[in-house]
């Protein structure tokens, strides 16, 4: 799901959809495609969520376990963003939400 599709499904402007892990995945993609698969040291501090998984100036290695955990973090981030955007508060807070179901829009 793209940022635009998520914003449309939540009926909010695209600039209100802020998901730190998505930006970090963009940085990793850039490193893979343009920097020989190495995360530059000056980019590492920008990894708030995924910084513990990668070392600066070292090759990016994506093990099965690491990818599984990244996908779970992405699910959790989207779930929290959705709950916060829709102003839904669960007893105990939204920090424990790990997934939400968002109905898709029919293809046009």
C-alpha positions in Angstrom: 0.0 0.0 0.0 1.4 3.4 -1.0 1.3 6.5 1.2 -1.3 8.0 -1.1 -3.5 4.8 -0.8 -3.2 4.8 3.0 -4.1 8.5 3.1 -7.1 7.9 0.9 -8.3 4.9 3.0 -8.1 7.1 6.1 -9.6 10.1 4.3 -6.8 12.4 5.3 -4.3 14.5 3.3 -1.2 12.6 2.2 1.1 15.0 4.2 -0.7 13.8 7.4 0.5 10.3 6.9 3.9 10.2 8.6 5.5 6.8 9.2 9.1 6.9 10.3 9.9 3.3 9.3 8.7 4.0 5.7 11.3 6.8 5.4 13.9 4.5 6.8 13.1 1.8 4.3 13.5 4.5 1.6 17.0 5.3 2.9 17.9 1.6 2.9 16.6 1.2 -0.7 18.8 4.1 -1.7 21.8 2.5 -0.1 21.1 -0.8 -1.9 20.6 0.8 -5.3 23.0 3.7 -5.3 25.7 3.1 -2.7 26.6 -0.5 -3.4 24.5 -2.0 -0.6 26.4 0.0 2.1 24.6 2.4 4.5 26.8 5.5 4.6 27.8 6.7 8.1 26.1 10.1 7.6 22.8 8.3 6.9 22.8 5.9 9.9 21.7 8.5 12.5 18.5 9.0 10.4 17.5 5.4 11.3 15.3 5.9 14.4 13.5 2.6 14.2 15.9 0.4 12.3 19.3 1.7 13.4 19.9 -1.3 15.7 19.8 -3.6 12.7 22.4 -2.0 10.5 25.9 -0.6 11.1 27.3 2.5 9.5 29.6 2.0 6.5 28.9 -1.7 6.5 27.1 -3.9 3.9 23.3 -4.2 4.4 22.4 -7.8 5.3 18.8 -8.8 5.4 18.4 -12.2 7.1 15.0 -13.9 7.2 14.6 -13.1 10.9 15.6 -9.4 10.3 13.1 -9.1 7.4 10.3 -10.7 9.5 10.9 -8.3 12.3 11.0 -5.3 9.9 7.7 -6.4 8.5 6.2 -6.6 12.0 7.5 -3.1 12.8 6.0 -1.8 9.6 2.6 -3.4 10.5 2.8 -2.0 14.0 3.7 1.5 12.6 0.8 1.5 10.2 -1.6 0.2 12.9 -0.5 3.0 15.3 -0.7 5.6 12.6 -4.2 4.5 11.6 -5.5 4.5 15.2 -4.0 7.9 15.9 -5.2 9.4 12.6 -8.7 8.2 13.2 -8.4 9.4 16.8 -9.2 6.0 18.3 -7.8 5.4 21.7 -7.8 1.9 23.2 -7.8 1.3 27.0 -4.1 1.3 27.9 -3.1 3.3 24.8 -2.4 2.5 21.2 1.2 1.4 21.8 0.2 -2.3 21.9 -1.7 -2.3 18.7 0.2 -4.5 16.2 -2.2 -4.7 13.2 -5.4 -3.2 11.8 -7.5 -4.1 8.8 -8.0 -1.4 6.3 -10.6 -2.1 3.6 -9.3 -1.7 0.1 -10.9 0.5 -2.5 -12.1 -1.2 -5.7 -9.8 -0.8 -8.7 -10.9 2.1 -11.0 
